[in-house]
Amino acid sequence: MTLDTATVKADFPLLEREVNGHQIVYLDSAATSQKPRVVLDAMNEYYETINANVHRGAYTIADLATRRMEAARQKVATFVGAPSAAEVIFTRNATEAINLVSQTWGRANLHDGDVVVLTELEHHANIVPWQILASERDIELRWIPIDDQGRLVLDDIDRLFDGASLVAFSAMSNVLGTITPVRAIADAAHDADAIVLVDASQLVPHVPTDVEALGADFVAFTGHKMCGPTGIGVLWGRRELLEAMPPFMGGGEMILQVTKEGFTTNELPWKFEAGTPAIAETIGLGAAADCLTSLGMDAVREHEVSLTAYALRTLAENHGDKLRIFGPSEPASRGGVLSFEFADVHPHDVSQVLDQHGVCVRAGHHCAKPLMQVLGVNATSRASLYVYNDESDIDALSTALDGAADMFAF
């Protein structure tokens, strides 16, 4: 199966608009993806036809809303190969999913003298929660380094994992596009009796994902990067771990019984979903999973590898003397994320000039300041690709960079 990008792009309403007199070229999907009509329609349909709270009402539309939400949970479980929908916990985003693990499993299981292993690739969402816990307890944080291609250096993995209780790492870098060897790292971590948490926020939208095949104990990802709405994320965890963990927040829905003397928690997954959930967003996420399934994740990955190769080649040919692209040079070893320096121009200036051509890229530290320090830069410009991008978008980026060169008189 091959993606028909023109047909795909037509399903995303925002891509029809113009910006600054140019047809918009959206190259910031690593930050958030655009939303197809099927997702927007699913959410609108909920609000227009069955808007009611879930799990609590016996009347018709409340029952329908509950069924739609739980059907979406099953769709997400199927999409990532989860053995059971009960292991799929809905959160606000991947950040909350990782914080859920740090505040529940972490507080119950990490003690003075324990070791948490991270990597230099991590997003702040998979750094700061562990730093908070380490600031409260005598927990050691160790770091897996990267090489000059942005790949993890695993030569010293036995020492790094010695005595570790948790290994938490990204499956794909949001800055460099580096795809990490998740299963190999997970197996090595388990050999050291460590629990494994994988931040799959960049992986799940772009690569066929099977959480069991990854070998992880926890996998976090977010809806808004996979054609779904904002405000909805996912934590998948192995059932035995989730059942043993204390609840994250207290309130309605997460209880089975409450008395003046105490409470008992609800069954999975509702044990970790206190309060009224993001019902419309969950339904939208289910529709997004359907959308990506219909495209075929193998086709999504094949398209992005091909387009990334074209982008690396085109940008090098047209701007090689001014442009430095960070990360692996082999397209099959990376996602469609291109972080770059353009001559001596500040990334924010590059972004503003590109915007005048209708080209949307991200500029900044990308919530990965430790990685920026390793790279020796304060910030980068970042173009990130998805299912609705094609070679014409890369050509538009290249032409816009010519405009930046002209403006800054190179």
N, C-alpha and C positions, 0 to 999 in steps of 0.2 A: 504493500500500500504506500502511495506517495501523496503527500499533502498538496492539494490544490490551493495555493496560498491566496489567490484572488477570491476564491469562493469563501475561504475561511475568513479573510479580512472583511468581507461584506456582512458577516454576522456580528461585527463589533461596531455599534453605532458611533462611538466617539471617534473612530478612525475616519469618519466621513467629513469631519470638520476641517476648517482651515485655521491656521495660526499665523499671525503676522503676514497675511497675504499668501501663504504657502499651504499646500496640503500637508496636514500633520504627519510627521514621521516619528512614531513613538518607539523609542529605544531605551526604555527605563523599566522593563518588566521585572528585573531583579528587585526593584523596589516595590512595585505593585503591577499586576497585569491588568489589561483591559477586560471588560465584562461582555460576554456575548448576549445576544437578545434572549436566549433560552434561560439564562440566569436571571436577567431582569424581569422576564415574564413570570418565572416561577415565584419570585418574591412578590411581585405585584398581585398575582393571583391569590396568594395566601392572604394578603391584606384586604383584597377586594371581596373574597368569597368565604374564607374560613378563619378570619382573625379571631382567635380565642386562645386562652392559655392552655398549656398541655399537661397531661397526666393527672388533671384534677377535676375535670368536668365530665359529666355523663351525657350531656346533650350533644346533638349531632355534630355541630361544627367543632366543638372541643375534641370530640373523638376523631374527627377527620384531621384536625391539626396535629394531634398526637401521632396518628398513623403516618402522616406526611413527614414529620420530624424523624420518627424512628426508621422510616424507609430510607431517609437520607443517611442516617447512621449506617445502615446496612450497605448502601451504595459506597460510602467512604471506606468501610471495612473491606469490601470486595476490591475496591480500587487499589488498595495497598496490601492486599493479601493477608489481612488479619484473620486469624482462625475463628474469632467470634466478634460480633458487633459489641458485645459487653465489654470488650477490651478497648473500645474507641471512646475516649473521653473528650467531650467538646469543651474548649476553652475560648478565650477571646482571641488568641493568636499563639504563635509558637513561643513567644517570650513568656506568656503566662504558663504554657505547658511546661517549660523548663523550670520556671519558678515553682510550679506545683511539685515537681520532683524534688527540688532542693529543700522546699519547706516541709515536705512530708517524709519521703524516703530519706532525704539527707539529714533532717533533724533527728530522725529515729535511729539512723544507722551510722552516721559519721561522728567520730569522737576525737578527743585530743590524741594527736600522734598519727591520725589517719592521713592518707594521701589521695588527692584528686589529680588526675592527669588530664590536661587540656592540650590544645595545639596553638601554634602561632597564627593559624588561619581564622580563629574563631571570631564570630560576631559578638558584640558586647552582651547579647542575650544569653550566650553560653559562657560568659566569663564572670560578669558581675554577680549573678546569684551565688556562685561558688566563692567569690571573694567576700561577699557579705557573710556567708557561713564561716569562712576561714577567719574573718575578723572577730568572730564571737568565740571561736574555738581554736585550739592549736592544731589546725589542719594545714598540711603542706600542699602547695600547688606546684606541680611540675609541668613542663612545657615540651611538647614534641616540636622540634625546629623544622624549618623548611629550607630547601636549597634555592639556588638562584633561578630556578624555573618555577618556584612556588609549590613544589612537591614536598610531601612530608618525608623527612629523613628518619627512617625506622631502624637504622643500624644499631642503635643503642636501646631498642625497645625493651629488652629484658631487664635492664637496669631501671629504666623509667617506670616500668610496671611492677617492679619488685615492691611488695607491700602496699600496692594501690588498692583502694576500696572502690573507686569509681574512675572510669575513663569516659570523658564526655568530649565529643568532637563532631565537626561538620562533615556531612557526606559530600558537599560541594561548596566551595568557597564563594561567597557573594561578591568578593572583590576580584579574585584571580580566575574563577571558574574551575579551579583544580578539583577533580573528582578523586576522592580519597579511597584507598582500598578498605572499604568498610568491613567486609567479612574477615579479612586477614587480621585487622586490628582487633575486631571483636573476639576472634578465636584466641589471639594472644592474651587479651585482657582476661578472658574466662580462664585460661590456663593459669593466670596469676590470681584467680579467685576474685576478680573485680567485676562489678556491675557496669554495663555499657549503656550510655545514653547517646543517641545520634540526633543531631540537628539536621533534619532532612528538608528544611524549608526550600532550598534551591534544587534539591534532587527530585522530590515527588512531582513537581509540575513538568519536569523535562525528561525524566528517565523512567522506564518501567520499574516499579518498585514493589518488592515483596518483603514485608517486614520480617517474616520468618527467615527468608533467605539471607537477609542482612546479618542475622545472628545477634541483633541487639536485644536489650532488655526493655529499653524505652526508645521511642521514636517520636520526635516532635516535628510538626509542620503546620503551615498556615494556609488559610483558604484564599486570601487575596492575591497570592502569587500564582495560583493555579486556576485563574478565570473565575474564582468565586468572589463573594463580597468581603469587605473588611469586617472586623469584629467577630470572626469565627476562626478558630484554630483547632488543632487536634493533638492529643497525646495518646499514642498507643503504648500499652505496657503489657507485659506478661501477666496473666491473670493472677498467678500466685503472689506476685509482688504487689499488684494493686490491692488485692484482698488483705494483705498484711499491713498496708500503709494506713496511717491515720488520715482522717479527712482533711481537706485543704481549707475549706470555709464552712461555717456553720449557718444553718437557716433552713428554709423550706426545701423540700424535695430530696435533700441528702439524708433525711432521717427516716427510720422505720418506726421508731417510737420515741416519745419525749414524755418524761414525768418531771416532777419537781426535783427528783433525786438525780436525774441524768438522762441520757439518750442512747439509743442504738442506731447505727448507721444503716442506710439503705443498701440494697444490692448494687453491684456494678451494672451499668456505669454511673448510675445516678448518685452514688456515694460521693462523687467529686463534682457534682453539678448543682450546687446550692442556688436557690432563687430561680426566678423566671429566666429561662435560657433565651439565647438569641434565636428565636424560632424561625423567623423569615430568613435570617442569614444561614441557618443550618439547612433549610430547604434549598436556598440558593447554592450552597456548597454541594449538595446532592446533585443539583442540575449541572454544576460545573464538572463533577466527576463523570456524569453521563456524557457531557460534551467531549471531554478528553478521551473517554473510552471510545466514542464514536469515531474520533479522528484516528485512534490507534496510537498507543504510546511508543511503539516501535517506530512508527512513521514520524512521530514528533521528534524522537531522538535523531533519526536519520536526517530529517530536514535541518535540524539545528547543527549537526556536525558538518553537513555540506555548506550551510550558510556561514558558519564560523570560519571554515576554511576559505571561503570566498572573501570574507571580511579581512582576515589576516593577510591574505594575498593582495587584495586591492589596496588596503591602507599602507602596506609595506611598499608597494610599487609606486604609489602616488605621493606618499609622505614619509618615506623611510628615513630621510635625513633629519626630519624634525620630530618624528613620532617614536615613542618607546611604549610598547605594549607589554604589560606585566603578565606573568603566568606561563603555563606550559605552551610550548610552540606547536605541539601536536594536537590538532583539533579533536581527535578521538579521546584525548586525555582530559578534556575540559568541557565545561558547559559554554553556552553562548554569552559569556560575560567578558567584555573587553575593557579593562581598566588601562588608561594610558596617560602619558605626559605628552604635551604638545609644545615643543620648543621650550621657551622660558615663560610661556603664558600661564598665568594662574588658572587652575581648573574652573573656578567660578567664572572667569572672564571667557574661557572657551565655551562654557555652557551657555552664557548669555548671547554670545555671537551665534552659536548654532541655533538658538531659539529664534533669532531673527530670520532664519531660513526654515523655520517650522520643525526643526529637528530637536527632539527631547532627549537629553542625556542627563545623567546625575553627576554632580560634582561635590566632592567633600571627602570625609574619611570613611564613609559608608558603615558607620558604627563598628569600626574595626581599627581603633587607634593603635593597639599593640602591633598589628600587622603593618600599619603605616610606618611605625618606628623601625620595624625590621627591614622594610623596603627602602627606608631612608628618605621618605617624602612626608609632607604634611597632609596631602590630599591627592586625589587623581580625578580625572574625568572618566566616566564609565558609561559605555553603551552596552545594553543587554538585549538579547534577541528572544523572540518567542514565535509561536505558531503563525501569527499574522504578519511577520516580517518576511521580506524577500530581498533579492539582490538589488532592486531599485532603491530600497531603504538604505542599503550600504553605500550605493552610489550617491545618494542624497547626503549622507554623512560625509563622504569624501569631498564632495563639492562644497559643502558648508565649511569644512576645514580649510579649503582653499580660500574661502572668504575670510576666515580667521587669520590666515597667513597674510593676506592682502591688508587687512586692517592693522595688523601689528608689523607690517612692512618687513617681512622676511625675504 
